[in-house]
Amino acid sequence: MTAQAELRMPIWRWIGATTFASTGDVFSFQNRERNGKLKSAAGLGLRIRVDKKEKTNLRFDYAITSDRNTGFYISFGEAF
């Protein structure tokens, strides 16, 4: 089970920003005491449009989880 939301905002011409959040869990029939403990993450990102026709972005994202783990990601394209 998962839920994810993202808000994209234009900044200037081919540069944009985003904020995102997600929560979810994988349920187990064998380890039932772990069920119902949702894991969450949220973050901010910068988008640079590299192909206007195909709407392809270069993504720079920083996220933090509910366990206080952090990550910085660089990728092409969008999650959805």
C-alpha positions as CSV (number, residue, x, y, z in Angstrom):
1,M,0.0,0.0,0.0
2,T,1.4,3.4,-0.9
3,A,0.4,7.0,-1.4
4,Q,2.5,9.7,-3.1
5,A,1.9,13.3,-3.9
6,E,4.1,15.9,-5.8
7,L,3.6,19.6,-6.4
8,R,5.5,21.1,-9.3
9,M,6.1,24.8,-9.6
10,P,7.7,26.8,-12.5
11,I,10.5,29.1,-11.4
12,W,11.9,30.6,-14.6
13,R,11.8,29.5,-18.2
14,W,13.3,25.9,-18.1
15,I,13.8,25.7,-14.4
16,G,11.2,24.4,-11.9
17,A,10.9,23.2,-8.3
18,T,9.0,20.5,-6.7
19,T,8.0,19.3,-3.2
20,F,7.0,15.7,-2.7
21,A,5.8,13.3,0.1
22,S,5.0,9.6,0.2
23,T,4.0,7.0,2.7
24,G,3.4,3.2,2.5
25,D,4.1,-0.2,3.8
26,V,4.5,-3.8,2.6
27,F,2.2,-6.1,4.6
28,S,3.3,-9.5,5.7
29,F,1.3,-12.6,6.7
30,Q,4.4,-14.1,8.4
31,N,5.5,-11.1,10.4
32,R,2.2,-9.5,11.5
33,E,3.6,-7.3,14.3
34,R,5.3,-5.1,11.7
35,N,2.0,-4.5,9.8
36,G,0.5,-1.0,10.1
37,K,3.9,0.8,10.7
38,L,3.9,3.1,7.7
39,K,7.2,4.4,6.4
40,S,7.2,8.0,5.2
41,A,9.4,10.3,3.2
42,A,9.4,13.9,2.0
43,G,11.6,16.2,0.1
44,L,12.4,19.0,-2.3
45,G,13.7,19.0,-5.8
46,L,15.0,21.2,-8.6
47,R,13.9,20.5,-12.3
48,I,15.9,21.5,-15.4
49,R,14.1,21.0,-18.7
50,V,16.6,19.3,-21.1
51,D,14.1,18.5,-23.9
52,K,11.0,20.7,-24.3
53,K,9.4,18.5,-27.0
54,E,9.6,15.3,-24.9
55,K,9.2,17.1,-21.6
56,T,12.3,15.5,-20.2
57,N,13.8,16.9,-17.0
58,L,17.0,16.5,-15.2
59,R,16.0,16.0,-11.6
60,F,17.9,17.0,-8.4
61,D,16.1,15.7,-5.4
62,Y,16.8,15.7,-1.6
63,A,14.6,13.6,0.7
64,I,14.4,12.6,4.3
65,T,12.5,9.6,5.7
66,S,10.5,9.1,8.9
67,D,13.6,7.1,10.2
68,R,15.7,10.3,9.6
69,N,17.6,8.7,6.7
70,T,18.5,11.2,3.9
71,G,19.3,11.0,0.3
72,F,20.3,13.1,-2.7
73,Y,19.3,11.9,-6.1
74,I,20.1,12.9,-9.6
75,S,18.1,11.4,-12.5
76,F,16.4,11.9,-15.8
77,G,12.6,11.8,-16.3
78,E,9.8,12.0,-13.8
79,A,8.5,9.4,-11.3
80,F,5.0,9.9,-12.8
